[in-house]
């Protein structure tokens, strides 16, 4: 798609550029939409209606719908296209998107999250927040890895312990209808190997070496 055109006294209407009189010394310059203003994209993630790009320097670019704050942009930004850089979050090392939520992990293990939080899936320890429209801190200080599904979020910390937040059925002794807003240690899975979050809620893991 054409972003801008200039030259030869022309006028852009959609993707059609109509010039004025063509002379020997007139020229036309065309700029197309770029899918990202960053370079060296090293990771991507996609949710239900939004996408995330991560560049080598740690910049994060968001695009898509934002009804629940999943792009981490303001509430009055319902749609972002093309990709826009997310400011004020520092350098990011890993990006995750699940349904209408986003998780951004820095190199030091800190995580910020945004989006839908009706069951506590963001892990921000605040049951009063249903939609989080700006990046806010996850309730654990240092995280090695994060996995998420529609209703739950799993986080692995450096001591190889697994924490869960979101809708119940997470292996932490609460019913499947209980919302867990504070990331809680799944004590039965300490010293585990691989792990995954279910498509709705639930968790599976296998033992470590």
C-alpha positions as CSV (number, residue, x, y, z in Angstrom):
1,X,0.0,0.0,0.0
2,X,1.1,3.6,-0.7
3,X,1.9,5.7,2.3
4,X,2.9,8.9,0.6
5,X,3.7,10.2,-2.9
6,X,5.1,13.6,-3.9
7,X,6.3,15.2,-7.1
8,X,5.1,16.6,-10.4
9,X,2.3,18.6,-8.7
10,X,0.3,15.5,-8.2
11,X,-2.5,14.4,-5.8
12,X,-2.9,11.1,-4.1
13,X,-6.4,9.6,-3.9
14,X,-6.3,6.2,-2.2
15,X,-3.7,4.2,-4.2
16,X,-4.0,6.4,-7.2
17,X,-1.6,9.3,-7.8
18,X,-2.6,11.8,-10.5
19,X,0.2,14.1,-11.7
20,X,0.1,17.6,-13.0
21,X,1.9,18.5,-16.1
22,X,4.9,16.2,-16.7
23,X,8.1,18.2,-17.4
24,X,11.6,17.2,-18.1
25,X,12.9,18.0,-14.6
26,X,10.0,16.6,-12.4
27,X,10.3,13.4,-10.5
28,X,8.0,11.3,-8.3
29,X,8.9,9.9,-4.9
30,X,6.8,7.0,-3.5
31,X,6.9,5.6,0.1
32,X,5.1,2.4,0.9
33,X,3.7,1.3,4.2
34,X,6.2,-0.6,6.2
35,X,5.0,-3.5,8.3
36,X,7.4,-2.4,11.0
37,X,9.5,0.7,11.6
38,X,12.1,-1.5,13.3
39,X,14.8,-3.6,11.8
40,X,16.2,-7.1,12.5
41,X,12.9,-8.6,13.8
42,X,13.9,-11.6,16.0
43,X,10.6,-12.8,17.5
44,X,6.9,-12.5,16.8
45,X,3.7,-13.4,18.7
46,X,0.0,-13.2,17.7
47,X,-3.2,-13.1,19.8
48,X,-6.8,-13.3,18.8
49,X,-6.8,-9.9,17.1
50,X,-3.3,-8.4,17.7
51,X,0.3,-9.1,16.8
52,X,3.7,-8.3,18.4
53,X,7.1,-7.9,16.8
54,X,10.4,-7.8,18.8
55,X,13.5,-6.3,17.3
56,X,17.1,-7.2,18.0
57,X,17.6,-4.0,20.1
58,X,14.6,-5.0,22.3
59,X,12.0,-2.7,20.8
60,X,8.4,-3.9,20.8
61,X,6.0,-3.1,17.9
62,X,2.2,-3.7,18.2
63,X,-0.6,-3.8,15.7
64,X,-4.2,-4.9,15.7
65,X,-7.4,-4.5,17.7
66,X,-7.3,-3.1,21.3
67,X,-10.8,-3.6,22.9
68,X,-9.3,-5.0,26.1
69,X,-5.9,-3.3,26.1
70,X,-4.0,-6.1,24.5
71,X,-1.7,-3.8,22.5
72,X,-0.7,-2.0,25.7
73,X,-1.9,1.3,24.1
74,X,-4.3,3.7,25.6
75,X,-8.0,3.0,25.9
76,X,-8.8,5.5,23.2
77,X,-6.6,3.6,20.7
78,X,-9.1,1.0,19.5
79,X,-7.0,-0.1,16.5
80,X,-3.4,0.2,15.4
81,X,-2.2,-0.3,11.8
82,X,0.5,-0.4,10.7
83,X,2.8,-1.5,13.6
84,X,3.6,1.1,16.2
85,X,6.5,1.0,18.7
86,X,5.5,0.7,22.3
87,X,7.3,3.4,24.3
88,X,8.5,3.5,27.9
89,X,9.0,-0.2,28.6
90,X,12.7,-0.6,28.3
91,X,14.5,-3.3,26.3
92,X,12.5,-6.5,26.0
93,X,13.9,-10.0,25.5
94,X,10.8,-12.1,24.9
95,X,7.2,-11.5,23.8
96,X,4.1,-13.7,24.3
97,X,0.5,-13.2,23.1
98,X,-2.5,-15.2,24.2
99,X,-6.0,-14.5,23.1
100,X,-6.5,-10.8,24.1
101,X,-3.4,-10.4,26.4
102,X,0.3,-9.6,25.9
103,X,3.3,-10.4,28.1
104,X,6.7,-8.7,27.6
105,X,9.7,-10.0,29.4
106,X,12.9,-8.0,29.9
107,X,16.4,-9.6,30.1
108,X,16.5,-9.3,33.9
109,X,13.3,-11.5,34.1
110,X,10.8,-8.7,34.9
111,X,7.6,-8.9,33.0
112,X,4.9,-6.4,32.1
113,X,1.5,-7.4,30.9
114,X,-1.6,-5.8,29.4
115,X,-5.1,-6.9,28.2
116,X,-8.0,-8.9,29.5
117,X,-7.9,-9.9,33.1
118,X,-11.3,-11.1,34.1
119,X,-10.0,-14.3,35.7
120,X,-6.6,-12.9,36.8
121,X,-4.8,-14.1,33.8
122,X,-2.4,-11.1,33.7
123,X,-0.9,-12.1,37.1
124,X,-0.9,-8.5,38.3
125,X,-2.4,-9.2,41.7
126,X,-5.3,-6.8,41.3
127,X,-8.8,-8.3,41.1
128,X,-10.4,-4.9,40.5
129,X,-8.8,-4.7,37.0
130,X,-10.8,-6.4,34.2
131,X,-9.0,-4.7,31.3
132,X,-5.4,-3.3,31.6
133,X,-4.7,-0.7,28.9
134,X,-1.1,0.0,29.7
135,X,1.8,-2.2,30.4
136,X,1.9,-3.0,34.1
137,X,4.2,-5.2,36.2
138,X,3.6,-8.9,36.7
139,X,3.5,-9.9,40.4
140,X,6.7,-11.9,40.3
141,X,10.0,-10.1,40.1
142,X,12.1,-12.6,38.2
143,X,10.8,-14.9,35.5
144,X,12.7,-17.3,33.2
145,X,9.8,-18.3,31.0
146,X,6.1,-17.6,30.6
147,X,3.3,-19.6,28.9
148,X,-0.3,-18.7,28.5
149,X,-3.7,-19.9,27.2
150,X,-7.1,-18.4,27.0
151,X,-7.8,-18.5,30.7
152,X,-4.5,-19.1,32.5
153,X,-0.9,-18.1,32.7
154,X,2.1,-20.2,33.8
155,X,5.4,-18.6,34.8
156,X,8.7,-20.4,35.5
157,X,11.1,-18.7,38.0
158,X,14.9,-19.3,38.2
159,X,14.5,-21.8,41.0
160,X,12.6,-24.1,38.6
161,X,9.3,-23.5,40.3
162,X,6.1,-23.1,38.4
163,X,3.5,-20.4,39.2
164,X,-0.1,-20.2,37.9
165,X,-2.7,-17.4,37.7
166,X,-6.1,-17.2,36.0
167,X,-9.1,-19.5,36.0
168,X,-9.0,-22.4,38.4
169,X,-8.0,-26.0,37.5
170,X,-4.4,-25.0,37.8
171,X,-3.1,-27.6,40.2
172,X,-3.1,-25.3,43.2
173,X,-6.0,-26.7,45.1
174,X,-8.8,-24.4,44.0
175,X,-11.9,-25.2,42.0
176,X,-12.2,-24.8,38.2
177,X,-14.6,-21.8,38.8
178,X,-12.2,-19.9,41.1
179,X,-10.3,-16.9,39.8
180,X,-6.6,-16.6,40.9
181,X,-5.3,-13.1,40.5
182,X,-2.0,-13.7,42.5
183,X,0.5,-16.0,40.8
184,X,0.6,-19.1,43.0
185,X,3.2,-21.8,43.3
186,X,2.2,-25.2,41.9
187,X,4.1,-27.1,44.7
188,X,3.4,-30.5,43.2
189,X,5.4,-29.6,40.1
190,X,8.7,-28.4,41.6
191,X,11.8,-29.6,39.7
192,X,9.8,-30.3,36.6
193,X,11.0,-30.6,33.0
194,X,8.7,-29.4,30.2
195,X,5.4,-27.7,30.8
196,X,2.4,-26.3,28.9
197,X,-0.8,-24.5,29.4
198,X,-4.1,-25.9,28.1
199,X,-6.1,-24.2,25.4
200,X,-8.7,-23.1,28.0
201,X,-7.4,-23.7,31.5
202,X,-5.4,-26.5,33.1
203,X,-1.7,-27.3,33.1
204,X,0.5,-30.3,32.2
205,X,4.1,-31.0,33.0
206,X,6.6,-33.7,33.0
207,X,9.3,-34.5,35.5
208,X,12.8,-33.1,35.3
209,X,16.0,-35.2,35.0
